[in-house]
Amino acid sequence: MRVVGGINNYTAALQDSSSPYNQTESLMFLAHFLGDVHQPMHCGRTADRGGNDIPVTWYSIAITDLHKVWDDKVIQTAMNKFYQDDLSTMIDAIKLNLTENWSTEENQWVACSTQTTTCADKYAEESAELSCPAYVGVEPHSNLEDKYFYSAMPIVEKRIAQGGVRLAAILNRIFSRKNGSRLQSL
């Protein structure tokens, strides 16, 4: 999977001060790819390009595709329904979940059975597993509304939190080796 290779390559570039790659670009690509690997449809079925080839309607209004539903429609709908279109309110809700509902899971999120810095394979496998229910009940031209939204939203929000925690852990591993500093997640 290309996103896993990208995460590993840009992490290696950030770890190696003699790397010919631009450190700022490496950091931006690492953050981007880590976000991608936490979006389940990025690791969905290759036959339909992770849902890109499945046209759907979102709340009878927007013709889109299943991939885009997971990329941004669920987040946009949650912003509108629950957070009054205020990103800081959504971030606060995710932080609250991190400290209350997911606090016992956070150490598992950053644990990895391999000796790699990133555990990117693990994150991709998780997303691949999470993509399976994303296809349930979805046919081309399905109209996806509340039932679908309410099943997808907790997954999306948790994957955002996991991505943030894991990015912080990766950066801590990289930069603590360089200068002993640590970053905090979210």
N, CA, C and O of each residue as an XYZ file, in Angstrom:
744
protein
N       0.835     -1.161      0.000
C       0.000      0.000      0.000
C       0.891      1.239      0.000
O       1.813      1.349      0.809
N       0.615      2.157     -0.899
C       1.468      3.329     -1.073
C       1.495      4.262      0.135
O       2.541      4.825      0.456
N       0.353      4.432      0.807
C       0.306      5.352      1.940
C       1.202      4.847      3.077
O       1.824      5.653      3.769
N       1.275      3.552      3.277
C       2.156      2.982      4.297
C       3.612      3.272      3.941
O       4.397      3.675      4.800
N       3.966      3.070      2.691
C       5.324      3.384      2.249
C       5.638      4.862      2.415
O       6.745      5.223      2.814
N       4.672      5.714      2.113
C       4.869      7.156      2.275
C       5.112      7.524      3.731
O       6.007      8.314      4.032
N       4.325      6.961      4.631
C       4.507      7.233      6.059
C       5.903      6.802      6.497
O       6.608      7.553      7.172
N       6.296      5.600      6.112
C       7.616      5.094      6.502
C       8.746      5.906      5.880
O       9.740      6.193      6.546
N       8.602      6.283      4.601
C       9.655      7.052      3.930
C       9.819      8.450      4.520
O      10.943      8.896      4.750
N       8.693      9.153      4.771
C       8.807     10.509      5.312
C       9.241     10.494      6.774
O       9.889     11.434      7.235
N       8.893      9.443      7.504
C       9.392      9.307      8.872
C      10.903      9.125      8.835
O      11.633      9.756      9.598
N      11.359      8.263      7.950
C      12.808      8.039      7.831
C      13.528      9.328      7.434
O      14.615      9.614      7.935
N      12.925     10.100      6.537
C      13.532     11.362      6.119
C      13.634     12.340      7.292
O      14.618     13.071      7.410
N      12.619     12.351      8.156
C      12.660     13.241      9.318
C      13.672     12.764     10.366
O      14.240     13.579     11.094
N      13.895     11.467     10.443
C      14.848     10.922     11.411
C      16.291     11.163     10.994
O      17.184     11.248     11.837
N      16.512     11.272      9.698
C      17.875     11.368      9.161
C      18.192     12.816      8.818
O      17.705     13.342      7.817
N      18.997     13.454      9.635
C      19.329     14.861      9.393
C      20.124     15.061      8.108
O      20.211     16.183      7.609
N      20.701     13.999      7.569
C      21.435     14.125      6.307
C      20.566     13.797      5.091
O      21.053     13.759      3.961
N      19.281     13.562      5.335
C      18.362     13.236      4.241
C      18.283     14.390      3.245
O      18.251     15.554      3.644
N      18.253     14.072      1.947
C      18.144     15.138      0.942
C      16.729     15.737      0.856
O      16.520     16.734      0.165
N      15.768     15.134      1.552
C      14.393     15.613      1.489
C      14.205     16.826      2.394
O      14.791     16.898      3.474
N      13.408     17.753      1.963
C      13.075     18.938      2.732
C      12.323     18.510      3.989
O      11.321     17.801      3.901
N      12.794     18.930      5.143
C      12.210     18.508      6.417
C      10.773     19.014      6.588
O       9.918     18.296      7.108
N      10.514     20.240      6.153
C       9.156     20.790      6.267
C       8.187     20.008      5.391
O       7.092     19.661      5.835
N       8.578     19.730      4.155
C       7.718     18.949      3.268
C       7.525     17.529      3.802
O       6.431     16.971      3.721
N       8.582     16.958      4.341
C       8.479     15.607      4.909
C       7.474     15.583      6.045
O       6.672     14.655      6.142
N       7.507     16.588      6.904
C       6.564     16.663      8.016
C       5.123     16.821      7.507
O       4.204     16.179      8.016
N       4.938     17.680      6.502
C       3.586     17.874      5.960
C       3.058     16.601      5.309
O       1.896     16.244      5.505
N       3.898     15.912      4.538
C       3.462     14.664      3.906
C       3.200     13.573      4.941
O       2.255     12.796      4.802
N       4.031     13.514      5.973
C       3.810     12.523      7.033
C       2.443     12.748      7.670
O       1.674     11.801      7.832
N       2.136     13.981      8.028
C       0.842     14.285      8.651
C      -0.311     13.959      7.703
O      -1.326     13.403      8.123
N      -0.154     14.302      6.435
C      -1.202     14.034      5.439
C      -1.436     12.524      5.287
O      -2.574     12.059      5.348
N      -0.374     11.782      5.093
C      -0.508     10.341      4.877
C      -1.004      9.621      6.129
O      -1.748      8.645      6.029
N      -0.600     10.094      7.300
C      -1.096      9.477      8.526
C      -2.605      9.708      8.650
O      -3.336      8.828      9.104
N      -3.066     10.895      8.244
C      -4.507     11.131      8.207
C      -5.189     10.203      7.220
O      -6.236      9.629      7.518
N      -4.596     10.058      6.046
C      -5.174      9.176      5.021
C      -5.306      7.738      5.498
O      -6.336      7.103      5.273
N      -4.283      7.225      6.150
C      -4.308      5.811      6.550
C      -5.349      5.558      7.644
O      -5.746      4.415      7.867
N      -5.784      6.602      8.313
C      -6.817      6.445      9.339
C      -8.224      6.600      8.785
O      -9.195      6.392      9.512
N      -8.354      6.953      7.536
C      -9.672      7.039      6.897
C      -9.949      5.674      6.287
O      -9.250      5.271      5.357
N     -10.956      4.943      6.786
C     -11.146      3.550      6.367
C     -11.234      3.326      4.860
O     -10.722      2.322      4.365
N     -11.855      4.213      4.133
C     -12.006      3.978      2.696
C     -10.683      4.101      1.940
O     -10.582      3.638      0.804
N      -9.673      4.715      2.548
C      -8.359      4.757      1.906
C      -7.736      3.367      1.881
O      -6.785      3.116      1.141
N      -8.278      2.472      2.694
C      -7.808      1.092      2.730
C      -8.950      0.149      2.369
O      -8.935     -1.028      2.732
N      -9.938      0.676      1.653
C     -11.100     -0.105      1.245
C     -10.791     -0.985      0.048
O      -9.632     -1.228     -0.286
N     -11.829     -1.445     -0.577
C     -11.698     -2.376     -1.701
C     -10.966     -1.727     -2.870
O     -11.271     -0.604     -3.270
N     -10.002     -2.456     -3.402
C      -9.289     -1.929     -4.568
C     -10.161     -1.963     -5.816
O      -9.983     -1.142     -6.716
N     -11.102     -2.905     -5.882
C     -11.951     -3.046     -7.075
C     -12.778     -1.789     -7.350
O     -13.063     -1.476     -8.506
N     -13.167     -1.065     -6.290
C     -13.944      0.160     -6.492
C     -13.160      1.398     -6.053
O     -13.727      2.463     -5.808
N     -11.837      1.226     -5.962
C     -10.936      2.315     -5.582
C     -11.358      2.955     -4.261
O     -11.467      4.176     -4.151
N     -11.592      2.105     -3.262
C     -11.941      2.595     -1.938
C     -13.236      3.377     -1.898
O     -13.355      4.362     -1.169
N     -14.203      2.941     -2.680
C     -15.507      3.593     -2.705
C     -15.634      4.737     -3.694
O     -16.720      5.294     -3.854
N     -14.536      5.101     -4.366
C     -14.580      6.190     -5.352
C     -15.498      5.870     -6.519
O     -16.055      6.778     -7.135
N     -15.661      4.593     -6.831
C     -16.487      4.189     -7.972
C     -17.921      3.817     -7.580
O     -18.655      3.240     -8.383
N     -18.316      4.145     -6.349
C     -19.682      3.859     -5.914
C     -20.418      5.185     -5.730
O     -20.260      5.846     -4.704
N     -21.224      5.575     -6.724
C     -21.969      6.829     -6.578
C     -23.090      6.662     -5.562
O     -23.807      5.661     -5.576
N     -23.235      7.638     -4.691
C     -24.299      7.638     -3.689
C     -24.858      9.053     -3.582
O     -24.278     10.023     -4.071
N     -25.998      9.123     -2.926
C     -26.576     10.423     -2.604
C     -26.500     10.584     -1.100
O     -26.790      9.647     -0.355
N     -26.115     11.760     -0.652
C     -25.998     12.045      0.765
C     -27.165     12.935      1.168
O     -27.256     14.089      0.748
N     -28.049     12.388      1.983
C     -29.245     13.098      2.438
C     -30.070     13.657      1.280
O     -30.542     14.792      1.340
N     -30.238     12.876      0.252
C     -31.080     13.220     -0.907
C     -30.678     14.506     -1.607
O     -31.416     14.996     -2.462
N     -29.538     15.055     -1.268
C     -29.159     16.345     -1.844
C     -27.963     16.218     -2.774
O     -28.057     16.508     -3.967
N     -26.869     15.795     -2.234
C     -25.613     15.844     -2.967
C     -25.279     14.490     -3.580
O     -25.217     13.480     -2.878
N     -25.069     14.475     -4.855
C     -24.564     13.264     -5.508
C     -23.061     13.255     -5.293
O     -22.361     14.209     -5.634
N     -22.590     12.182     -4.732
C     -21.183     12.072     -4.373
C     -20.753     10.621     -4.554
O     -21.391      9.879     -5.301
N     -19.698     10.211     -3.893
C     -19.299      8.801     -3.906
C     -19.010      8.367     -2.479
O     -18.829      9.202     -1.593
N     -18.968      7.075     -2.262
C     -18.815      6.530     -0.923
C     -17.513      6.993     -0.270
O     -17.476      7.248      0.933
N     -16.464      7.099     -1.050
C     -15.184      7.545     -0.515
C     -15.316      8.956      0.057
O     -14.849      9.223      1.164
N     -15.934      9.836     -0.674
C     -16.094     11.226     -0.241
C     -16.988     11.324      0.999
O     -16.798     12.208      1.834
N     -17.955     10.424      1.116
C     -18.779     10.399      2.320
C     -17.873     10.253      3.537
O     -18.041     10.954      4.535
N     -16.912      9.336      3.446
C     -16.015      9.093      4.572
C     -14.924     10.158      4.673
O     -14.458     10.456      5.773
N     -14.516     10.728      3.559
C     -13.498     11.778      3.595
C     -14.026     13.045      4.239
O     -13.353     13.638      5.081
N     -15.240     13.475      3.849
C     -15.683     14.744      4.407
C     -17.177     14.896      4.692
O     -17.539     15.737      5.516
N     -18.046     14.142      4.067
C     -19.490     14.331      4.287
C     -19.897     14.015      5.722
O     -20.707     14.741      6.298
N     -19.358     12.954      6.314
C     -19.685     12.618      7.693
C     -19.231     13.749      8.620
O     -19.972     14.156      9.515
N     -18.024     14.250      8.407
C     -17.503     15.334      9.240
C     -18.341     16.594      9.055
O     -18.707     17.237     10.039
N     -18.651     16.957      7.812
C     -19.462     18.148      7.560
C     -20.832     18.029      8.219
O     -21.325     18.996      8.799
N     -21.441     16.870      8.137
C     -22.757     16.665      8.736
C     -22.669     16.743     10.257
O     -23.528     17.350     10.896
N     -21.639     16.135     10.840
C     -21.448     16.215     12.293
C     -21.225     17.664     12.721
O     -21.760     18.106     13.737
N     -20.435     18.393     11.946
C     -20.196     19.813     12.256
C     -21.521     20.564     12.303
O     -21.754     21.368     13.206
N     -22.384     20.299     11.333
C     -23.670     20.989     11.250
C     -24.644     20.537     12.329
O     -25.293     21.366     12.966
N     -24.751     19.228     12.537
C     -25.743     18.680     13.474
C     -25.379     18.879     14.940
O     -26.255     19.130     15.767
N     -24.102     18.771     15.264
C     -23.704     18.725     16.667
C     -22.796     19.866     17.127
O     -22.758     20.174     18.319
N     -22.082     20.484     16.227
C     -21.046     21.426     16.632
C     -21.261     22.848     16.122
O     -20.347     23.670     16.194
N     -22.436     23.147     15.617
C     -22.785     24.480     15.126
C     -21.713     25.047     14.184
O     -21.400     26.237     14.222
N     -21.168     24.178     13.349
C     -20.143     24.543     12.375
C     -18.918     25.200     13.020
O     -18.249     26.023     12.394
N     -18.631     24.840     14.255
C     -17.490     25.383     14.980
C     -16.458     24.271     15.191
O     -16.653     23.374     16.011
N     -15.377     24.347     14.449
C     -14.350     23.305     14.508
C     -13.777     23.150     15.913
O     -13.503     22.030     16.345
N     -13.594     24.245     16.624
C     -13.018     24.127     17.971
C     -13.949     23.342     18.901
O     -13.477     22.665     19.815
N     -15.248     23.423     18.680
C     -16.193     22.649     19.484
C     -16.052     21.161     19.181
O     -16.112     20.330     20.088
N     -15.864     20.827     17.911
C     -15.662     19.421     17.551
C     -14.349     18.906     18.146
O     -14.293     17.789     18.662
N     -13.312     19.708     18.073
C     -12.018     19.312     18.645
C     -12.153     19.099     20.145
O     -11.614     18.137     20.692
N     -12.878     20.004     20.813
C     -13.091     19.846     22.256
C     -13.834     18.549     22.568
O     -13.516     17.874     23.548
N     -14.815     18.198     21.750
C     -15.566     16.951     21.960
C     -14.655     15.736     21.793
O     -14.744     14.778     22.560
N     -13.783     15.781     20.792
C     -12.847     14.673     20.583
C     -11.861     14.598     21.746
O     -11.535     13.505     22.209
N     -11.384     15.744     22.223
C     -10.491     15.756     23.389
C     -11.182     15.164     24.614
O     -10.579     14.404     25.371
N     -12.446     15.520     24.797
C     -13.205     14.984     25.931
C     -13.315     13.463     25.829
O     -13.157     12.756     26.824
N     -13.585     12.968     24.628
C     -13.613     11.512     24.434
C     -12.263     10.888     24.749
O     -12.196      9.801     25.323
N     -11.182     11.578     24.373
C      -9.842     11.052     24.660
C      -9.605     10.935     26.158
O      -9.026      9.950     26.616
N     -10.042     11.918     26.921
C      -9.773     11.894     28.359
C     -10.771     11.039     29.128
O     -10.455     10.544     30.209
N     -11.977     10.859     28.582
C     -12.990     10.098     29.313
C     -13.254      8.722     28.704
O     -13.027      7.708     29.364
N     -13.723      8.668     27.476
C     -14.179      7.401     26.890
C     -13.060      6.535     26.335
O     -13.149      5.308     26.382
N     -12.018      7.146     25.816
C     -10.967      6.376     25.153
C      -9.664      6.357     25.938
O      -8.665      5.838     25.439
N      -9.641      6.897     27.130
C      -8.388      7.045     27.871
C      -7.698      5.706     28.132
O      -6.469      5.641     28.176
N      -8.469      4.655     28.303
C      -7.864      3.347     28.560
C      -7.329      2.696     27.291
O      -6.589      1.714     27.358
N      -7.700      3.239     26.142
C      -7.273      2.670     24.865
C      -6.037      3.348     24.286
O      -5.362      2.782     23.426
N      -5.738      4.550     24.752
C      -4.700      5.367     24.119
C      -3.342      4.667     24.050
O      -2.652      4.765     23.035
N      -2.952      3.969     25.103
C      -1.666      3.257     25.076
C      -1.657      2.159     24.024
O      -0.628      1.909     23.398
N      -2.801      1.500     23.823
C      -2.895      0.477     22.774
C      -2.771      1.105     21.390
O      -2.222      0.491     20.475
N      -3.274      2.313     21.237
C      -3.217      2.983     19.939
C      -1.779      3.199     19.481
O      -1.487      3.100     18.289
N      -0.888      3.490     20.410
C       0.491      3.782     20.020
C       1.407      2.577     20.124
O       2.544      2.620     19.654
N       0.926      1.504     20.735
C       1.729      0.287     20.855
C       1.844     -0.384     19.493
O       0.924     -0.346     18.677
N       2.990     -0.991     19.278
C       3.219     -1.669     18.003
C       4.053     -2.912     18.259
O       5.009     -2.884     19.034
N       3.690     -3.985     17.610
C       4.408     -5.242     17.830
C       5.725     -5.305     17.057
O       6.554     -6.182     17.304
N       5.914     -4.371     16.119
C       7.168     -4.360     15.359
C       8.104     -3.310     15.936
O       7.710     -2.527     16.800
N       9.297     -3.293     15.476
C      10.278     -2.324     15.952
C      10.338     -1.077     15.063
O      11.286     -0.296     15.153
N       9.342     -0.890     14.216
C       9.334      0.291     13.356
C       8.911      1.513     14.149
O       8.337      1.394     15.231
N       9.193      2.677     13.611
C       8.819      3.926     14.263
C       7.349      4.233     14.056
O       6.743      4.903     14.893
N       6.753      3.760     12.959
C       5.427      4.237     12.583
C       4.271      3.276     12.812
O       3.161      3.733     13.083
N       4.473      1.993     12.718
C       3.379      1.004     12.819
C       2.340      1.213     11.717
O       1.183      0.834     11.896
N       2.713      1.792     10.606
C       1.771      2.142      9.540
C       1.004      0.936      9.012
O      -0.170      1.060      8.662
N       1.640     -0.219      8.948
C       0.929     -1.430      8.512
C      -0.256     -1.735      9.420
O      -1.335     -2.091      8.945
N      -0.053     -1.595     10.715
C      -1.113     -1.836     11.696
C      -2.278     -0.879     11.457
O      -3.437     -1.292     11.488
N      -1.978      0.388     11.221
C      -3.030      1.387     11.026
C      -3.816      1.104      9.749
O      -5.034      1.275      9.712
N      -3.120      0.674      8.714
C      -3.791      0.339      7.451
C      -4.685     -0.886      7.626
O      -5.795     -0.927      7.096
N      -4.207     -1.874      8.363
C      -5.023     -3.070      8.613
C      -6.291     -2.719      9.384
O      -7.365     -3.240      9.085
N      -6.170     -1.848     10.366
C      -7.347     -1.403     11.112
C      -8.357     -0.743     10.173
O      -9.551     -1.038     10.222
N      -7.865      0.147      9.324
C      -8.761      0.845      8.392
C      -9.399     -0.118      7.408
O     -10.576      0.017      7.075
N      -8.630     -1.087      6.943
C      -9.196     -2.080      6.024
C     -10.346     -2.826      6.695
O     -11.385     -3.061      6.078
N     -10.155     -3.198      7.963
C     -11.228     -3.871      8.703
C     -12.431     -2.957      8.890
O     -13.571     -3.401      8.762
N     -12.191     -1.692      9.190
C     -13.282     -0.736      9.401
C     -14.002     -0.387      8.102
O     -15.146      0.069      8.124
N     -13.331     -0.601      6.970
C     -13.989     -0.291      5.695
C     -15.071     -1.318      5.358
O     -16.012     -1.005      4.629
N     -14.948     -2.522      5.872
C     -15.944     -3.559      5.548
C     -17.363     -3.148      5.922
O     -18.250     -3.248      5.074
N     -17.627     -2.687      7.152
C     -18.994     -2.269      7.471
C     -19.434     -1.030      6.686
O     -20.631     -0.778      6.547
N     -18.480     -0.262      6.177
C     -18.835      0.939      5.415
C     -19.590      0.594      4.135
O     -20.325      1.423      3.600
N     -19.406     -0.627      3.648
C     -20.068     -1.067      2.418
C     -21.440     -1.715      2.673
O     -22.225     -1.899      1.743
N     -21.717     -2.056      3.928
C     -22.947     -2.784      4.239
C     -24.174     -1.932      3.896
O     -24.323     -0.801      4.360
N     -25.040     -2.513      3.074
C     -26.265     -1.831      2.673
C     -26.092     -0.755      1.629
O     -27.047     -0.058      1.285
N     -24.887     -0.613      1.123
C     -24.618      0.441      0.131
C     -24.529     -0.180     -1.255
O     -23.676     -1.027     -1.522
N     -25.406      0.247     -2.110
C     -25.397     -0.126     -3.523
C     -25.170      1.150     -4.313
O     -25.398      2.240     -3.789
N     -24.726      1.045     -5.565
C     -24.628      2.257     -6.368
C     -25.961      3.012     -6.361
O     -27.032      2.427     -6.519
N     -25.860      4.293     -6.177
C     -26.993      5.230     -6.160
C     -27.847      5.114     -4.901
O     -28.986      5.581     -4.878
N     -27.302      4.494     -3.852
C     -28.002      4.471     -2.570
C     -28.141      5.894     -2.043
O     -27.316      6.763     -2.328
N     -29.191      6.114     -1.274
C     -29.362      7.383     -0.574
C     -28.964      7.144      0.877
O     -29.643      6.417      1.603
N     -27.869      7.756      1.293
C     -27.357      7.576      2.650
C     -27.802      8.751      3.508
O     -27.599      9.913      3.155
N     -28.417      8.421      4.650
C     -28.931      9.463      5.538
C     -28.589      9.113      6.982
O     -27.536      8.534      7.252
N     -29.481      9.464      7.913
C     -29.194      9.351      9.346
C     -28.667      7.982      9.779
O     -27.672      7.912     10.501
N     -29.301      6.917      9.361
C     -28.865      5.588      9.803
C     -27.391      5.369      9.459
O     -26.618      4.900     10.295
N     -27.014      5.704      8.251
C     -25.621      5.539      7.825
C     -24.722      6.513      8.583
O     -23.665      6.136      9.088
N     -25.153      7.761      8.653
C     -24.367      8.795      9.341
C     -24.076      8.400     10.784
O     -22.931      8.479     11.229
N     -25.103      7.975     11.515
C     -24.918      7.650     12.929
C     -24.072      6.399     13.148
O     -23.510      6.222     14.229
N     -23.973      5.543     12.160
C     -23.069      4.398     12.296
C     -21.635      4.779     11.920
O     -20.686      4.205     12.452
N     -21.472      5.733     11.014
C     -20.137      6.131     10.555
C     -19.472      7.171     11.467
O     -18.257      7.147     11.658
N     -20.263      8.066     12.018
C     -19.703      9.182     12.771
C     -18.794      8.759     13.933
O     -17.707      9.322     14.059
N     -19.173      7.812     14.780
C     -18.260      7.433     15.869
C     -16.932      6.867     15.358
O     -15.885      7.072     15.972
N     -16.985      6.163     14.244
C     -15.756      5.609     13.658
C     -14.868      6.749     13.174
O     -13.669      6.765     13.453
N     -15.446      7.696     12.454
C     -14.682      8.821     11.912
C     -14.047      9.621     13.041
O     -12.858      9.934     12.986
N     -14.821      9.951     14.056
C     -14.265     10.747     15.152
C     -13.160     10.003     15.903
O     -12.155     10.601     16.288
N     -13.344      8.718     16.106
C     -12.311      7.946     16.796
C     -11.053      7.844     15.941
O      -9.942      7.916     16.466
N     -11.213      7.678     14.638
C     -10.045      7.592     13.757
C      -9.305      8.932     13.705
O      -8.079      8.951     13.586
N     -10.027     10.048     13.792
C      -9.368     11.357     13.869
C      -8.517     11.406     15.141
O      -7.359     11.822     15.106
N      -9.101     10.979     16.258
C      -8.362     10.972     17.527
C      -7.152     10.047     17.450
O      -6.058     10.421     17.871
N      -7.340      8.846     16.916
C      -6.228      7.906     16.807
C      -5.123      8.480     15.929
O      -3.942      8.363     16.258
N      -5.493      9.088     14.833
C      -4.490      9.685     13.946
C      -3.688     10.763     14.658
O      -2.470     10.834     14.499
N      -4.361     11.605     15.445
C      -3.664     12.658     16.184
C      -2.738     12.104     17.246
O      -1.597     12.548     17.377
N      -3.221     11.142     17.998
C      -2.405     10.519     19.037
C      -1.194      9.830     18.409
O      -0.077      9.936     18.916
N      -1.421      9.140     17.328
C      -0.327      8.399     16.689
C       0.668      9.325     16.008
O       1.868      9.052     16.021
N       0.196     10.411     15.415
C       1.132     11.377     14.837
C       2.014     11.949     15.946
O       3.229     12.057     15.777
N       1.413     12.314     17.074
C       2.202     12.827     18.197
C       3.226     11.795     18.665
O       4.367     12.146     18.965
N       2.824     10.523     18.729
C       3.747      9.469     19.167
C       4.908      9.307     18.187
O       6.060      9.163     18.596
N       4.597      9.332     16.896
C       5.660      9.204     15.888
C       6.619     10.387     15.993
O       7.837     10.209     15.987
N       6.063     11.593     16.090
C       6.917     12.784     16.190
C       7.725     12.771     17.485
O       8.880     13.196     17.499
N       7.128     12.287     18.566
C       7.887     12.152     19.817
C       9.071     11.207     19.632
O      10.175     11.492     20.094
N       8.840     10.089     18.959
C       9.927      9.136     18.739
C      11.019      9.748     17.860
O      12.209      9.549     18.104
N      10.602     10.492     16.840
C      11.588     11.112     15.947
C      12.378     12.182     16.680
O      13.608     12.145     16.712
N      11.664     13.138     17.273
C      12.335     14.316     17.798
C      12.918     14.119     19.188
O      13.804     14.877     19.583
N      12.458     13.136     19.937
C      13.095     12.875     21.228
C      14.475     12.280     21.003
O      15.373     12.449     21.828
N      14.640     11.591     19.894
C      15.970     11.064     19.543
C      16.900     12.206     19.152
O      18.109     12.154     19.378
N      16.300     13.247     18.553
C      17.117     14.356     18.088
C      17.458     15.342     19.195
O      18.595     15.803     19.292
N      16.461     15.671     20.044
C      16.745     16.701     21.038
C      16.079     16.500     22.389
O      16.090     17.413     23.214
N      15.512     15.358     22.633
C      14.932     15.057     23.928
C      13.587     15.680     24.228
O      13.089     15.514     25.341
N      12.965     16.395     23.286
C      11.658     17.014     23.558
C      10.535     16.031     23.255
O      10.744     15.025     22.578
N       9.327     16.334     23.768
C       8.150     15.496     23.531
C       6.988     16.382     23.141
O       6.895     17.527     23.583
N       6.095     15.850     22.306
C       4.882     16.542     21.896
C       3.683     15.931     22.585
O       3.719     14.764     22.977
N       2.621     16.704     22.739
C       1.374     16.186     23.298
C       0.392     15.950     22.159
O       0.352     16.714     21.194
N      -0.405     14.883     22.276
C      -1.424     14.621     21.271
C      -2.563     15.600     21.432
O      -2.839     16.089     22.528
N      -3.227     15.880     20.307
C      -4.353     16.808     20.257
C      -4.112     17.913     21.243
O      -4.938     18.816     21.373
